[in-house]
Amino acid sequence: MSTISANDLKTKGIAAIEAALAGQPEAVVSVRGKERFVVMDLDHYRYLRECELEAALAQTRADLASGRFVEESADAHLRRISPPAEGDG
């Protein structure tokens, strides 16, 4: 993965990103010598996002298959996940 310095990004702008992404899907942006950000082509981002959503769906299916879920009303769910109000000891 190639690296773009923050200074190159500042001086060369989008051309620095385009050059770094030539032939590869992502590049790291370094700030003061430390890797801080990743830039990528939008199609690659969309692909990764789709993979992330597929993984979440697979995890949900596994949870359902193994019984790791709770059936309850919306009100019961909110009571279960909400912290008690001050004074409700």
Residue, then its C-alpha position, 0 to 999 in steps of 0.5 A: m500500500s502506498t503512502i501519501s504525506a499530508n504535505d504532498l496532499k496539501t501541495k498536490g491535492i487530488a493528483a497525489i491521491e490519484a497517483a497513489l491509487a494508480g494500480q491499487p485500491e487504497a493508500v495511507v495518508s501520513v501526518r507528521g510521519k504517522e499513518r493516520f488515514v486511508v483513502m480509496d476509490l469509491d467502488h472499492y469502499r462500496y465493495l468493503r461496505e458490502c462485505e461488512l454488511e454481509a458479515a453482519l448478516a451472517q453473524t445475525r443468522a448465526d445468533l438466530a440459529s443458536g438462540r442468542f436473541v431476545e423476543e420482547s416488545a419495544d417498551a420492554h426492550l427500552r426498559r432493558i437497555s435504558p439506564p435507570a433514571e436518577g432517584d430510581g434505586 
